[in-house]
Amino acid sequence: MLYPLLWMLSASFRPEEEIFSATSLIPSSVSLDAYPRGWFGLRVDFGTFFWNSFVISILSVIGNVLACSLAAFAFARLKFWGRNFWFAIMLGTLMLPYHVTLIPQYVLFLNLGWVGTMLPLVVPKFMAVDAFFIFLMVQFFRGIPRELDEAAMMDGCSAWRIYWRIMLPLSLPVLATAAIFTFIWTWDDFFGPLIYLTDMRTYTVQLGLRSFVDSTGLSDWSGLFAMSMLSLIPVFFFFLFFQRLLIEGIATTGIKR
């Protein structure tokens, strides 16, 4: 499992002509040229790609956590007409592949004039489109005693205050789980940015890495591997920072307390 990562790390320090000819993980000579060359080797420096990925990923995390938790709170705590029916419809969307809805979404965003911007990658996250996270949060919310809601209502709390002051503070593990998965999936997403981003100045890290590969055979492989190693760092530290909450959120989801 670790060998591909170790090979990529080793390749980022090798001379270009040695990458695909040597079998040892230890390079014969160590060179750091691939890192500055990879960072500044394209028409747009790689820092711009990192910034774009950070903006899209952080906004997606905020949108998913807020929107999905609101929808989950409604399904778990509020009583409204057709709640079970709409919950079943929401779960049914889990069976739809992303590619099924891609064309109508693209037509919609094209008519809105959003193609070529980050909006198609960010705005849907604020509309609770990820049924997986809604279902995860519903299961967690159902494990929180209803007596807390009833006591808050007797003290005059509205549904909004119950959600904001009681449910969210008690749901940090599941919110962290949603945040981690959203960040990782958004950071690693290649297909979405490939479809909607047309200007290189708006490219994400994944599209930037693809730009190192040239169909004419003039690819900068060492620069590609060097930037690939750097692209793993944000995901690694984001996961490391929220690891305790992630494990707690998955372990306690659906358990009655």
C-alpha positions as CSV (number, residue, x, y, z in Angstrom):
1,M,0.0,0.0,0.0
2,L,2.8,2.4,0.8
3,Y,5.1,1.5,-2.1
4,P,3.4,3.8,-4.7
5,L,3.8,6.7,-2.3
6,L,7.4,5.9,-1.5
7,W,8.1,5.5,-5.2
8,M,6.5,8.8,-6.0
9,L,8.5,10.5,-3.3
10,S,11.7,8.9,-4.6
11,A,10.9,9.9,-8.2
12,S,10.5,13.5,-7.2
13,F,14.2,13.6,-6.2
14,R,15.5,11.7,-9.2
15,P,16.9,13.1,-12.4
16,E,14.4,13.0,-15.2
17,E,16.2,10.2,-17.2
18,E,16.4,7.9,-14.1
19,I,12.7,7.9,-13.1
20,F,11.5,5.0,-15.3
21,S,14.8,3.2,-15.7
22,A,15.8,2.5,-12.0
23,T,14.0,0.0,-9.8
24,S,15.5,1.0,-6.5
25,L,13.6,3.4,-4.2
26,I,16.9,5.1,-3.3
27,P,17.9,7.5,-6.1
28,S,21.5,7.4,-7.3
29,S,21.7,11.2,-7.0
30,V,19.4,13.5,-5.1
31,S,18.1,16.6,-6.9
32,L,15.7,19.2,-5.6
33,D,15.3,20.9,-9.0
34,A,11.9,19.2,-9.6
35,Y,10.2,21.2,-6.9
36,P,10.9,24.8,-8.0
37,R,10.5,23.7,-11.7
38,G,7.2,22.1,-10.9
39,W,6.0,25.1,-8.9
40,F,6.9,27.7,-11.6
41,G,7.0,25.5,-14.7
42,L,3.5,26.2,-16.0
43,R,2.0,29.4,-17.4
44,V,0.4,29.9,-13.9
45,D,2.4,29.1,-10.8
46,F,1.3,26.2,-8.7
47,G,0.4,28.4,-5.7
48,T,-2.6,29.6,-7.7
49,F,-3.8,26.1,-8.1
50,F,-3.4,25.5,-4.4
51,W,-5.3,28.6,-3.5
52,N,-8.2,27.7,-5.9
53,S,-8.4,24.2,-4.4
54,F,-8.4,25.7,-0.9
55,V,-11.2,28.1,-1.7
56,I,-13.4,25.5,-3.3
57,S,-12.7,22.9,-0.6
58,I,-13.3,25.2,2.4
59,L,-16.5,26.7,0.9
60,S,-17.7,23.2,0.1
61,V,-17.0,22.1,3.7
62,I,-18.9,25.1,5.1
63,G,-21.8,24.6,2.7
64,N,-22.1,20.8,3.3
65,V,-21.9,21.1,7.1
66,L,-24.5,23.9,7.3
67,A,-27.0,22.7,4.6
68,C,-26.8,19.0,5.4
69,S,-27.1,19.5,9.1
70,L,-30.2,21.7,8.6
71,A,-31.8,19.2,6.4
72,A,-30.9,16.4,8.8
73,F,-32.4,18.3,11.7
74,A,-35.6,18.7,9.9
75,F,-35.9,15.0,9.1
76,A,-34.8,13.9,12.6
77,R,-36.7,16.4,14.8
78,L,-39.4,18.4,12.9
79,K,-42.8,17.0,12.0
80,F,-44.1,18.0,8.6
81,W,-46.3,16.6,5.9
82,G,-44.7,13.8,3.9
83,R,-41.5,13.6,6.0
84,N,-41.0,9.9,5.5
85,F,-41.8,10.2,1.8
86,W,-39.3,13.0,1.2
87,F,-36.7,11.1,3.3
88,A,-37.1,8.1,1.1
89,I,-36.7,10.2,-2.0
90,M,-33.6,11.7,-0.6
91,L,-32.1,8.3,0.1
92,G,-33.1,7.3,-3.5
93,T,-30.7,9.9,-4.8
94,L,-27.8,7.9,-3.4
95,M,-28.4,5.4,-6.2
96,L,-28.0,8.0,-8.9
97,P,-24.5,8.2,-10.4
98,Y,-23.1,11.7,-10.7
99,H,-22.9,11.3,-14.5
100,V,-26.7,10.9,-14.8
101,T,-27.3,14.4,-13.6
102,L,-24.2,15.9,-15.1
103,I,-25.8,17.0,-18.5
104,P,-28.9,18.7,-17.0
105,Q,-26.7,20.4,-14.4
106,Y,-24.3,21.6,-17.0
107,V,-27.1,23.0,-19.1
108,L,-28.5,24.8,-16.1
109,F,-25.1,26.3,-15.1
110,L,-24.5,27.3,-18.7
111,N,-27.7,29.2,-18.9
112,L,-26.9,30.9,-15.6
113,G,-23.5,31.9,-17.1
114,W,-21.6,30.1,-14.4
115,V,-19.5,27.8,-16.6
116,G,-15.9,28.9,-16.4
117,T,-16.2,30.0,-12.7
118,M,-16.1,28.2,-9.4
119,L,-19.8,28.7,-8.7
120,P,-21.0,25.3,-10.1
121,L,-18.5,23.6,-7.7
122,V,-19.5,25.5,-4.6
123,V,-23.1,26.8,-4.8
124,P,-24.7,23.3,-4.9
125,K,-23.0,22.4,-1.6
126,F,-25.1,25.1,0.1
127,M,-28.3,23.4,-1.0
128,A,-27.9,20.0,0.8
129,V,-27.2,17.9,-2.3
130,D,-25.1,15.2,-0.6
131,A,-27.6,12.7,0.7
132,F,-24.9,10.6,2.3
133,F,-24.1,13.3,4.8
134,I,-27.8,14.0,5.5
135,F,-28.4,10.4,6.3
136,L,-25.3,10.2,8.5
137,M,-26.4,13.2,10.5
138,V,-30.0,12.1,10.7
139,Q,-28.8,8.8,12.4
140,F,-26.7,10.8,14.8
141,F,-29.4,13.3,15.6
142,R,-31.8,10.5,16.4
143,G,-29.4,9.3,19.1
144,I,-29.6,12.6,21.0
145,P,-32.4,12.5,23.7
146,R,-35.6,14.3,22.7
147,E,-35.9,15.4,26.3
148,L,-33.3,18.1,25.5
149,D,-35.6,19.5,22.8
150,E,-38.6,19.4,25.0
151,A,-36.8,21.2,27.9
152,A,-35.6,23.9,25.5
153,M,-39.1,24.4,24.1
154,M,-40.5,24.8,27.6
155,D,-37.9,27.5,28.1
156,G,-39.2,29.3,25.0
157,C,-36.5,28.1,22.4
158,S,-37.6,28.1,18.8
159,A,-36.6,25.3,16.4
160,W,-33.8,27.4,15.0
161,R,-32.3,28.0,18.5
162,I,-32.6,24.3,19.4
163,Y,-30.7,23.5,16.2
164,W,-28.0,26.1,16.7
165,R,-27.6,26.0,20.5
166,I,-28.3,22.3,21.3
167,M,-28.0,20.0,18.3
168,L,-24.9,21.5,16.7
169,P,-22.7,21.6,19.8
170,L,-23.6,18.0,20.6
171,S,-22.9,16.8,17.1
172,L,-19.3,17.9,16.6
173,P,-18.1,14.3,15.8
174,V,-20.5,13.8,12.9
175,L,-20.0,17.3,11.7
176,A,-16.2,16.7,11.7
177,T,-16.8,13.5,9.7
178,A,-18.8,15.3,7.1
179,A,-16.2,18.1,7.0
180,I,-13.3,15.6,6.5
181,F,-14.9,13.6,3.7
182,T,-16.1,16.8,2.0
183,F,-12.6,18.3,2.1
184,I,-10.9,15.1,0.8
185,W,-13.5,14.4,-1.9
186,T,-13.5,18.1,-3.1
187,W,-9.7,18.4,-3.0
188,D,-9.2,15.2,-5.0
189,D,-12.1,15.9,-7.5
190,F,-10.9,16.0,-11.0
191,F,-14.0,15.5,-13.1
192,G,-16.0,18.4,-11.8
193,P,-13.3,21.1,-12.3
194,L,-12.5,19.5,-15.7
195,I,-16.1,20.1,-16.8
196,Y,-16.7,23.6,-15.4
197,L,-13.3,25.3,-15.3
198,T,-12.0,26.7,-18.6
199,D,-9.4,29.3,-17.6
200,M,-6.1,28.0,-16.3
201,R,-6.1,30.8,-13.6
202,T,-9.1,29.0,-12.0
203,Y,-7.7,25.5,-12.2
204,T,-7.5,23.4,-9.1
205,V,-4.5,21.3,-8.0
206,Q,-5.8,18.2,-9.8
207,L,-6.1,20.0,-13.2
208,G,-2.7,21.6,-12.5
209,L,-1.2,18.1,-12.1
210,R,-2.8,17.0,-15.4
211,S,-1.2,20.0,-17.1
212,F,2.3,18.4,-16.6
213,V,1.4,15.5,-18.9
214,D,1.8,16.4,-22.6
215,S,0.3,14.3,-25.4
216,T,3.3,15.0,-27.5
217,G,5.6,13.1,-25.0
218,L,7.2,16.2,-23.6
219,S,5.9,15.6,-20.1
220,D,7.7,16.9,-17.0
221,W,7.4,13.7,-14.9
222,S,9.7,14.8,-12.0
223,G,7.8,18.1,-11.7
224,L,4.5,16.1,-11.7
225,F,5.7,13.8,-8.9
226,A,7.1,16.7,-6.9
227,M,3.8,18.6,-7.0
228,S,1.8,15.4,-6.4
229,M,3.7,15.0,-3.1
230,L,2.9,18.6,-2.1
231,S,-0.7,18.1,-3.0
232,L,-1.0,15.3,-0.4
233,I,0.1,17.5,2.5
234,P,-3.2,19.5,3.0
235,V,-5.3,16.3,3.0
236,F,-2.9,14.6,5.4
237,F,-2.9,17.4,7.9
238,F,-6.7,18.0,7.6
239,F,-7.3,14.3,8.3
240,L,-4.7,14.3,11.1
241,F,-6.3,17.3,12.8
242,F,-9.8,15.9,12.8
243,Q,-8.9,12.2,13.2
244,R,-10.2,11.8,16.8
245,L,-13.6,13.4,15.9
246,L,-13.8,11.4,12.7
247,I,-13.4,8.1,14.5
248,E,-15.9,9.2,17.3
249,G,-18.4,10.3,14.7
250,I,-18.4,7.0,12.8
251,A,-18.3,4.9,15.9
252,T,-21.3,6.6,17.6
253,T,-23.5,7.2,14.6
254,G,-26.8,5.4,15.0
255,I,-26.1,4.4,18.7
256,K,-28.9,5.3,21.1
257,R,-27.7,7.1,24.2
